[in-house]
């Protein structure tokens, strides 16, 4: 042994390693050949620049100190596993330096003593996790980023969306799969305020023969990363929800029995909103019937089966009124429904939502989403639940109307496009759909009218690729996702862009054309965006019809990130807009330009007879085009003339 008695490492005036004992040799994996080499060169090749600098600082501090002694926590490179953190004393002996581990420094409190004050003053938190003992300790720091009642309380206050990834990272560090990590997550403080926390965690061995621990430093980064991270999270959540919504709508369309629809609603819709349970029932006559899919094992819940709709229960009230009910807590339930105990007793719910299946013909059924905790749905979440309730109502109506398997796809088409468009004050609207005439051939043509709360209307027409059940299902996805995106922002160009990106991200060969139009009947303001669809026909108040070729983008789903320019204009009072699919204006024997001009002339000829007459004329034109192999959709809208500001 070349080191002085009691020392671990001896360093020469020129920084070369003069000697080290067997403990240091075992801890670092150094070989005798390392002697006579510069200390910083030997360590620096296996340490970070920060850790290497700490050794240089320790040696320099000893020679600068009046008593020739300095103490620092330094890091030693381990041959395998976690790096070693030791408290070393450096003693100046002439021009040489002797370094040895401070006795008792393997205690975590001793190791971290110098960092506690820095943690408090610097506004960050300091903690350790003993891997062998599975114990977690807080060593001080900022109160808002510290645990109130230990590790369990800490993890409970981590945001539910961030908790799984945080637990996976912790497991990887404990297992030795990683030795260092940085992570950001949201944490709820004692005042119920969310903070964005950045944790820098490193796996270390405390002392040459000490225990392995995780050492973590927490910083509150809310002011820096909060806005950016929340924006990214919302964008990712919107994309995820949009993709899942498309899958749900496709599954709802594919369901051919009420039981199958019930399975879809419970297995896919309830989890979409974070529900922990669900059950479904349908109205038969004047009674509520549970589906076989619900399997009510509890007698209290089973007693709902066969109950009359006029009973005072939240489920029955939602079905009768057609209005969704959101009960965020047990207290809210007790105040609103003190005598309706079956649902709470049977499910153990702490909150629930009742989503009626809406159709125009009366009560039809409902989905009940159960939560095992208080749940306050956001306005967007409530709107999406109602939309799915409407789609479920249409699905139930379709299931009950279909007569045979050969009518399945046509029934899908009818339920996604109701026979009469909704009433929009100030607008005259007529719509038609004609399926392909031959065999079981069917298409994905659609139209949709969505009245806005501000008096505007969103009108769309389109053609999903294909002539089979998949085309009809794809059409349903487009209608559903378009409505969902419209609930966030009704701008046509933005809606088409988001629908396109969603379809492109799914990686399927499902494409579609579409024209999307937003119209304000009070002002005549009109915004149009097109995705590879045929032009629209505009009939001015004087009866002249023109084919308006507005700017457009590629078909939906073909090109990720495609843009859809928006054409904006103000329509004169009495103007009529005619939207059609290619089944009306194109065939093997007729170019689309010729078909469009013919359709415009036909529309102008009967413009004085009203929108219903124009819609009928367009279907007649489709039949003459030779559209027996293709379906056709027509949507006609007239803004109020100047003489009739109320639209009548």
Secondary structure, DSSP 8 states (H G I E B T S, - for coil): --S-TT-SEEE-TTSBEEEE-HHHHHHH---GGGTTSBHHHHHHTTS-HHHHHHHHHHHHHHHHSTTSEEEEEEEE--SSSSEEEEEEEEEEETTEEEEEE-TTTTSHHHHTHHHHHHHHHHTEEEEEEETTTTEEEEEEE-GGGS-SSSHHHHHHTB-HHHHHHHHHHHHHHHTTS-SEEEEEEEEE-TTS-EEEEEEEEEEEEESTT--EEEEEEEEE-HHHHHHHHHHHHHHHHHHHHHHHHHHHHHHHHH--SHHHHHHHIIIIIHHHTT-SEEEEEEEETTEEEE-TTT---SHHHHTTTT-BTTS--HHHHHHHH---EEE-SHHHHHHH-TT--HHHHHH--SEEEEEE---TTS--EEEEEEESS-----HHHHHHHHHHHHHHHHHHHHHHH--SGGGHHHHHHHHHS-SS----TTEEEEEEEE--SSTT---EEEEEEEE-TTSEEEEEEEEES-SSHHHHHHHHHHHHHHHHHHHH---HHHHHHHHHHHHHHHT-S--EEEEEEEEETTT-EEEEEEEB---EEEE-TTS-EEEE----B--BTSSTT----EEEEE--TT-EEEEE-HHHH-BTTB-HHHHHHHHHHHHHHTGGG-HHHHHHHHHHHHHHHTGGGS-EEEEEEEE--TT-TT--
